[in-house]
């Protein structure tokens, strides 16, 4: 899960870049509810 990643500036930058590409903050997907959701 995302919250288990190392607290490192490179990791944060990568998550920011992924969020920009997906146009959605991937950090918000790091919950049991989001992982079990089938909504798009």
PDB file with SEQRES, HELIX, SHEET and CRYST1 records, atoms N, CA, C and O in Angstrom:
SEQRES   1 A   40  UNK UNK UNK UNK UNK UNK UNK UNK UNK UNK UNK UNK UNK          
SEQRES   2 A   40  UNK UNK UNK UNK UNK UNK UNK UNK UNK UNK UNK UNK UNK          
SEQRES   3 A   40  UNK UNK UNK UNK UNK UNK UNK UNK UNK UNK UNK UNK UNK          
SEQRES   4 A   40  UNK                                                          
HELIX    1 AA1 UNK A    2  UNK A    4  5                                   3    
HELIX    2 AA2 UNK A    9  UNK A   22  1                                  14    
HELIX    3 AA3 UNK A   26  UNK A   29  5                                   4    
HELIX    4 AA4 UNK A   32  UNK A   36  1                                   5    
CRYST1    1.000    1.000    1.000  90.00  90.00  90.00 P 1           1          
ATOM      1  N   UNK A   1       0.828  -1.174   0.000  1.00  0.00           N  
ATOM      2  CA  UNK A   1       0.000   0.000   0.000  1.00  0.00           C  
ATOM      3  C   UNK A   1       0.878   1.244   0.000  1.00  0.00           C  
ATOM      4  O   UNK A   1       2.025   1.219   0.445  1.00  0.00           O  
ATOM      5  N   UNK A   2       0.326   2.301  -0.496  1.00  0.00           N  
ATOM      6  CA  UNK A   2       1.088   3.532  -0.650  1.00  0.00           C  
ATOM      7  C   UNK A   2       1.608   4.054   0.682  1.00  0.00           C  
ATOM      8  O   UNK A   2       2.737   4.539   0.753  1.00  0.00           O  
ATOM      9  N   UNK A   3       0.808   3.963   1.738  1.00  0.00           N  
ATOM     10  CA  UNK A   3       1.226   4.513   3.031  1.00  0.00           C  
ATOM     11  C   UNK A   3       2.422   3.776   3.616  1.00  0.00           C  
ATOM     12  O   UNK A   3       3.040   4.266   4.562  1.00  0.00           O  
ATOM     13  N   UNK A   4       2.758   2.621   3.081  1.00  0.00           N  
ATOM     14  CA  UNK A   4       3.904   1.860   3.571  1.00  0.00           C  
ATOM     15  C   UNK A   4       5.200   2.195   2.832  1.00  0.00           C  
ATOM     16  O   UNK A   4       6.264   1.685   3.182  1.00  0.00           O  
ATOM     17  N   UNK A   5       5.112   3.047   1.818  1.00  0.00           N  
ATOM     18  CA  UNK A   5       6.309   3.423   1.079  1.00  0.00           C  
ATOM     19  C   UNK A   5       7.215   4.285   1.947  1.00  0.00           C  
ATOM     20  O   UNK A   5       6.765   4.964   2.870  1.00  0.00           O  
ATOM     21  N   UNK A   6       8.494   4.240   1.627  1.00  0.00           N  
ATOM     22  CA  UNK A   6       9.478   5.022   2.355  1.00  0.00           C  
ATOM     23  C   UNK A   6       9.175   6.510   2.185  1.00  0.00           C  
ATOM     24  O   UNK A   6       8.854   6.966   1.087  1.00  0.00           O  
ATOM     25  N   UNK A   7       9.279   7.259   3.279  1.00  0.00           N  
ATOM     26  CA  UNK A   7       9.090   8.711   3.227  1.00  0.00           C  
ATOM     27  C   UNK A   7      10.348   9.328   2.638  1.00  0.00           C  
ATOM     28  O   UNK A   7      11.294   9.657   3.353  1.00  0.00           O  
ATOM     29  N   UNK A   8      10.337   9.477   1.330  1.00  0.00           N  
ATOM     30  CA  UNK A   8      11.516   9.928   0.602  1.00  0.00           C  
ATOM     31  C   UNK A   8      11.070  10.922  -0.466  1.00  0.00           C  
ATOM     32  O   UNK A   8      10.027  10.717  -1.085  1.00  0.00           O  
ATOM     33  N   UNK A   9      11.823  11.986  -0.698  1.00  0.00           N  
ATOM     34  CA  UNK A   9      11.433  12.968  -1.715  1.00  0.00           C  
ATOM     35  C   UNK A   9      11.261  12.362  -3.114  1.00  0.00           C  
ATOM     36  O   UNK A   9      10.408  12.811  -3.879  1.00  0.00           O  
ATOM     37  N   UNK A  10      12.052  11.363  -3.446  1.00  0.00           N  
ATOM     38  CA  UNK A  10      11.936  10.725  -4.762  1.00  0.00           C  
ATOM     39  C   UNK A  10      10.617   9.974  -4.893  1.00  0.00           C  
ATOM     40  O   UNK A  10       9.996   9.979  -5.956  1.00  0.00           O  
ATOM     41  N   UNK A  11      10.193   9.332  -3.815  1.00  0.00           N  
ATOM     42  CA  UNK A  11       8.915   8.617  -3.813  1.00  0.00           C  
ATOM     43  C   UNK A  11       7.777   9.623  -3.937  1.00  0.00           C  
ATOM     44  O   UNK A  11       6.841   9.411  -4.707  1.00  0.00           O  
ATOM     45  N   UNK A  12       7.853  10.714  -3.183  1.00  0.00           N  
ATOM     46  CA  UNK A  12       6.821  11.746  -3.243  1.00  0.00           C  
ATOM     47  C   UNK A  12       6.730  12.341  -4.645  1.00  0.00           C  
ATOM     48  O   UNK A  12       5.630  12.566  -5.150  1.00  0.00           O  
ATOM     49  N   UNK A  13       7.852  12.594  -5.266  1.00  0.00           N  
ATOM     50  CA  UNK A  13       7.870  13.135  -6.619  1.00  0.00           C  
ATOM     51  C   UNK A  13       7.231  12.158  -7.602  1.00  0.00           C  
ATOM     52  O   UNK A  13       6.454  12.560  -8.469  1.00  0.00           O  
ATOM     53  N   UNK A  14       7.553  10.904  -7.469  1.00  0.00           N  
ATOM     54  CA  UNK A  14       6.973   9.881  -8.336  1.00  0.00           C  
ATOM     55  C   UNK A  14       5.460   9.801  -8.154  1.00  0.00           C  
ATOM     56  O   UNK A  14       4.727   9.717  -9.139  1.00  0.00           O  
ATOM     57  N   UNK A  15       4.983   9.828  -6.912  1.00  0.00           N  
ATOM     58  CA  UNK A  15       3.544   9.800  -6.659  1.00  0.00           C  
ATOM     59  C   UNK A  15       2.863  11.043  -7.238  1.00  0.00           C  
ATOM     60  O   UNK A  15       1.755  10.955  -7.768  1.00  0.00           O  
ATOM     61  N   UNK A  16       3.519  12.188  -7.138  1.00  0.00           N  
ATOM     62  CA  UNK A  16       2.974  13.413  -7.732  1.00  0.00           C  
ATOM     63  C   UNK A  16       2.873  13.289  -9.250  1.00  0.00           C  
ATOM     64  O   UNK A  16       1.870  13.683  -9.845  1.00  0.00           O  
ATOM     65  N   UNK A  17       3.908  12.743  -9.869  1.00  0.00           N  
ATOM     66  CA  UNK A  17       3.903  12.574 -11.330  1.00  0.00           C  
ATOM     67  C   UNK A  17       2.821  11.595 -11.769  1.00  0.00           C  
ATOM     68  O   UNK A  17       2.130  11.835 -12.759  1.00  0.00           O  
ATOM     69  N   UNK A  18       2.672  10.503 -11.044  1.00  0.00           N  
ATOM     70  CA  UNK A  18       1.627   9.524 -11.364  1.00  0.00           C  
ATOM     71  C   UNK A  18       0.253  10.165 -11.215  1.00  0.00           C  
ATOM     72  O   UNK A  18      -0.621   9.969 -12.058  1.00  0.00           O  
ATOM     73  N   UNK A  19       0.065  10.922 -10.154  1.00  0.00           N  
ATOM     74  CA  UNK A  19      -1.214  11.604  -9.932  1.00  0.00           C  
ATOM     75  C   UNK A  19      -1.513  12.581 -11.060  1.00  0.00           C  
ATOM     76  O   UNK A  19      -2.657  12.679 -11.504  1.00  0.00           O  
ATOM     77  N   UNK A  20      -0.501  13.304 -11.528  1.00  0.00           N  
ATOM     78  CA  UNK A  20      -0.698  14.237 -12.642  1.00  0.00           C  
ATOM     79  C   UNK A  20      -1.120  13.508 -13.910  1.00  0.00           C  
ATOM     80  O   UNK A  20      -2.031  13.949 -14.610  1.00  0.00           O  
ATOM     81  N   UNK A  21      -0.467  12.403 -14.202  1.00  0.00           N  
ATOM     82  CA  UNK A  21      -0.791  11.646 -15.412  1.00  0.00           C  
ATOM     83  C   UNK A  21      -2.203  11.081 -15.333  1.00  0.00           C  
ATOM     84  O   UNK A  21      -2.947  11.125 -16.313  1.00  0.00           O  
ATOM     85  N   UNK A  22      -2.575  10.554 -14.176  1.00  0.00           N  
ATOM     86  CA  UNK A  22      -3.891   9.944 -14.000  1.00  0.00           C  
ATOM     87  C   UNK A  22      -4.991  10.975 -13.712  1.00  0.00           C  
ATOM     88  O   UNK A  22      -6.180  10.655 -13.750  1.00  0.00           O  
ATOM     89  N   UNK A  23      -4.578  12.212 -13.425  1.00  0.00           N  
ATOM     90  CA  UNK A  23      -5.515  13.280 -13.057  1.00  0.00           C  
ATOM     91  C   UNK A  23      -6.360  12.882 -11.851  1.00  0.00           C  
ATOM     92  O   UNK A  23      -7.552  13.178 -11.770  1.00  0.00           O  
ATOM     93  N   UNK A  24      -5.701  12.206 -10.924  1.00  0.00           N  
ATOM     94  CA  UNK A  24      -6.346  11.758  -9.700  1.00  0.00           C  
ATOM     95  C   UNK A  24      -5.240  11.525  -8.672  1.00  0.00           C  
ATOM     96  O   UNK A  24      -4.222  10.913  -8.997  1.00  0.00           O  
ATOM     97  N   UNK A  25      -5.417  11.993  -7.461  1.00  0.00           N  
ATOM     98  CA  UNK A  25      -4.401  11.806  -6.425  1.00  0.00           C  
ATOM     99  C   UNK A  25      -4.370  10.337  -6.012  1.00  0.00           C  
ATOM    100  O   UNK A  25      -5.291   9.847  -5.358  1.00  0.00           O  
ATOM    101  N   UNK A  26      -3.313   9.647  -6.394  1.00  0.00           N  
ATOM    102  CA  UNK A  26      -3.224   8.215  -6.103  1.00  0.00           C  
ATOM    103  C   UNK A  26      -3.168   7.932  -4.604  1.00  0.00           C  
ATOM    104  O   UNK A  26      -3.472   6.820  -4.173  1.00  0.00           O  
ATOM    105  N   UNK A  27      -2.786   8.918  -3.813  1.00  0.00           N  
ATOM    106  CA  UNK A  27      -2.752   8.723  -2.359  1.00  0.00           C  
ATOM    107  C   UNK A  27      -4.158   8.468  -1.813  1.00  0.00           C  
ATOM    108  O   UNK A  27      -4.319   7.796  -0.794  1.00  0.00           O  
ATOM    109  N   UNK A  28      -5.172   9.004  -2.490  1.00  0.00           N  
ATOM    110  CA  UNK A  28      -6.555   8.817  -2.057  1.00  0.00           C  
ATOM    111  C   UNK A  28      -7.044   7.396  -2.329  1.00  0.00           C  
ATOM    112  O   UNK A  28      -8.079   6.984  -1.806  1.00  0.00           O  
ATOM    113  N   UNK A  29      -6.312   6.659  -3.134  1.00  0.00           N  
ATOM    114  CA  UNK A  29      -6.686   5.290  -3.461  1.00  0.00           C  
ATOM    115  C   UNK A  29      -6.157   4.287  -2.439  1.00  0.00           C  
ATOM    116  O   UNK A  29      -6.423   3.090  -2.540  1.00  0.00           O  
ATOM    117  N   UNK A  30      -5.418   4.774  -1.473  1.00  0.00           N  
ATOM    118  CA  UNK A  30      -4.760   3.917  -0.495  1.00  0.00           C  
ATOM    119  C   UNK A  30      -5.639   3.707   0.744  1.00  0.00           C  
ATOM    120  O   UNK A  30      -5.316   4.158   1.842  1.00  0.00           O  
ATOM    121  N   UNK A  31      -6.742   3.021   0.533  1.00  0.00           N  
ATOM    122  CA  UNK A  31      -7.617   2.672   1.654  1.00  0.00           C  
ATOM    123  C   UNK A  31      -8.354   1.387   1.285  1.00  0.00           C  
ATOM    124  O   UNK A  31      -8.546   1.097   0.103  1.00  0.00           O  
ATOM    125  N   UNK A  32      -8.758   0.634   2.269  1.00  0.00           N  
ATOM    126  CA  UNK A  32      -9.512  -0.594   1.966  1.00  0.00           C  
ATOM    127  C   UNK A  32     -10.779  -0.311   1.153  1.00  0.00           C  
ATOM    128  O   UNK A  32     -11.132  -1.077   0.257  1.00  0.00           O  
ATOM    129  N   UNK A  33     -11.455   0.789   1.471  1.00  0.00           N  
ATOM    130  CA  UNK A  33     -12.676   1.129   0.750  1.00  0.00           C  
ATOM    131  C   UNK A  33     -12.389   1.390  -0.727  1.00  0.00           C  
ATOM    132  O   UNK A  33     -13.095   0.886  -1.600  1.00  0.00           O  
ATOM    133  N   UNK A  34     -11.353   2.177  -1.001  1.00  0.00           N  
ATOM    134  CA  UNK A  34     -11.013   2.497  -2.386  1.00  0.00           C  
ATOM    135  C   UNK A  34     -10.565   1.260  -3.137  1.00  0.00           C  
ATOM    136  O   UNK A  34     -10.908   1.094  -4.307  1.00  0.00           O  
ATOM    137  N   UNK A  35      -9.809   0.391  -2.495  1.00  0.00           N  
ATOM    138  CA  UNK A  35      -9.335  -0.823  -3.158  1.00  0.00           C  
ATOM    139  C   UNK A  35     -10.467  -1.795  -3.454  1.00  0.00           C  
ATOM    140  O   UNK A  35     -10.395  -2.557  -4.419  1.00  0.00           O  
ATOM    141  N   UNK A  36     -11.510  -1.776  -2.634  1.00  0.00           N  
ATOM    142  CA  UNK A  36     -12.652  -2.666  -2.855  1.00  0.00           C  
ATOM    143  C   UNK A  36     -13.714  -2.071  -3.759  1.00  0.00           C  
ATOM    144  O   UNK A  36     -14.649  -2.765  -4.158  1.00  0.00           O  
ATOM    145  N   UNK A  37     -13.582  -0.799  -4.085  1.00  0.00           N  
ATOM    146  CA  UNK A  37     -14.582  -0.125  -4.889  1.00  0.00           C  
ATOM    147  C   UNK A  37     -14.479  -0.535  -6.359  1.00  0.00           C  
ATOM    148  O   UNK A  37     -13.386  -0.727  -6.890  1.00  0.00           O  
ATOM    149  N   UNK A  38     -15.622  -0.662  -6.991  1.00  0.00           N  
ATOM    150  CA  UNK A  38     -15.649  -0.924  -8.428  1.00  0.00           C  
ATOM    151  C   UNK A  38     -16.059   0.317  -9.206  1.00  0.00           C  
ATOM    152  O   UNK A  38     -16.177   0.272 -10.431  1.00  0.00           O  
ATOM    153  N   UNK A  39     -16.273   1.416  -8.509  1.00  0.00           N  
ATOM    154  CA  UNK A  39     -16.639   2.667  -9.165  1.00  0.00           C  
ATOM    155  C   UNK A  39     -15.424   3.254  -9.875  1.00  0.00           C  
ATOM    156  O   UNK A  39     -14.292   3.118  -9.410  1.00  0.00           O  
ATOM    157  N   UNK A  40     -15.672   3.901 -10.991  1.00  0.00           N  
ATOM    158  CA  UNK A  40     -14.569   4.484 -11.759  1.00  0.00           C  
ATOM    159  C   UNK A  40     -14.330   5.857 -11.517  1.00  0.00           C  
ATOM    160  O   UNK A  40     -13.426   6.441 -12.114  1.00  0.00           O  
TER     161      UNK A  40                                                      
END                                                                             
